[in-house]
Amino acid sequence: MRILWNKNCWNLGIKIIACFILTGSLVMSEAAVRNPKFAGSFYPEDPKQLTWQIDSFLGKPKNTKEIPAGLIVPHAGYIYSGKTAGLAYSLIRDKKIDTVFLIGRSHRANFLGVITDDRDKWISPLGDVSIDTNIVSDIVVKPGFRVDYRIMDVEHALEVQIPFLQRTIKGNFKIVPLLVGCENENELDLYANYLVPFVKKQKNAIVVLSTDLSHYYPLDIAKQKDNQAISVITSKKIDFIIEGMKKGDFELCGASAVYMGMKILSKIYPLKVELVDYSTSYDATKDDTKVVGYAAIAIYYDRTKKVENETGGKMLNKTQRQILLKIARETLEYYLAGKKLPELKITDPVLTEKRAVFVTLRKNGELRGCIGQILPQEPLASAVRHMAIESATGDPRFPPVSLEELKEIEIEISVLTVPKRVSDTNEIVLGRDGVIVKKGFRQGVFLPQVAEETGWTKEQFLSALCSHKAGLEPDAWKKPDTELYTFQAEVFSESEK
């Protein structure tokens, strides 16, 4: 019996496993799986019929190497929304995807936090799909995340996606099911911050967001509302998704799932969002009095954008990143061995431009040193060399790094933009912005990745910055005589391919 604590009440999740000792071995009477609950109602229970139906919905595989970072798909019965869902899933047909983060909003329960599933597999008429229990076990230790089979097992928004995934993804894949139960943006921002590192870490991952649009309006009103919802999503006005729904401008039964999922993806890379298909239940029923809307939307990482700072500095390409990481590694190898540092022979104008930089050292995933420059003071290549030495030997929080442990150290470099003064904390975007707090002679700085690594809310982030880094009162950031500055950072490490 597993007991799960949820603030003021005990939620009981029971996994019935009867074990019998037979000739020295254990035999389980019930495996740790989730059986289908909506086969035969939302979609066919017969495997052949289900296969035929899904295949009839799918378009031709796209002859492109670009795979969506996310999909927004409907979750109604297949006869109503299956064609629209199929056109979205066609974008990943025969593509290599290892991990699917499935995010939906519970239709049957309201709750704070995120519910996931730690069982081994989900079963569908087409076979079984494994849960990535390694990711789940790391997620559930975060505040607000928990396992609750009772709520998960009565929810259709995620289950109906499984057969589509099975018919489209090439090879084996694992899922991470996630159910949210509220429309509180502050809560959802916190959960998104916790999930960003998990999504970012997976090499071949996609985030599938489950939602339908308007419910039970006359056809003309339904289309009007749905067009507004689609416009907000495709124009990437993420912060208006829940606000617009609450104001009644449009309807999204999975608004919180779409909001949280797009927040996660937008903190990894700039997004481009495209409508794939739109339909309504009228297309299937010809009843124009009570219509439900459905949309298929693809979310891609926009890798064409270049970020420029006030010094004219551009995003670094892969070769430039590798050169800087090599400089940092060789610098520490020579310096810690007591050898004379080799001469820097850099001709690339990007690497000789004055840029601010931080060098972070990690040992077995734990911080081992981090020192940097907030303002540009010297050419980027030279700055990386000097900050590598300072991080290894001058961080007062740690003893100096030894040559023997250097092989266990991973080097991370953050190249900064020029800080800009902000007058309102609403201008700060967690995960994108690093923040400097300054009051009198006291000053502290957090790099952008601190928000991702801690999962803090904006208030927690700023309070910790004031108290832990600048030696100020935790609420000093609220005072008019405290200055706040933001900057962005291009972050890369030796672990990246």
Secondary structure, DSSP 4 states (H G I P E B T S, - for coil): -EEEEETTEEEEE-----EEEETTEEEESS-SEE--SSBTTTB-SSHHHHHHHHHHH--PPP--S---SEEEE--S-HHHHHHHHHHHHGGGTT-B--EEEEEEE-SS---SSEEE--SSEEEETTEEEEE-HHHHHHHTTSTTEEE-HHHHHT-HHHHTTHHHHHHHSBS--EEEEEEE----HHHHHHHHHHHHHHHHH-SSEEEEEE----EEE-HHHHHHHHHHHHHHHHTT-GGGHHHHHHHTS---TTHHHHHHHHHHHHTTS-EEEEEEEEEETHHHH---SSEEEEEEEEEEE-TT-----TT------HHHHHHHHHHHHHHHHHHHTTPPPPPP----TTTTSB-EEEEEEEETTEEEEEEE-SS--SBHHHHHHHHHHHHHH--TTSPPPPTTTGGGEEEEEEEEPPPEEES-GGG--TTTEEEEEEETTEEEEE-THHHHHH---HHHHHHHIIIIIS---TTGGGSTT-EEEEEEEEEEETT--
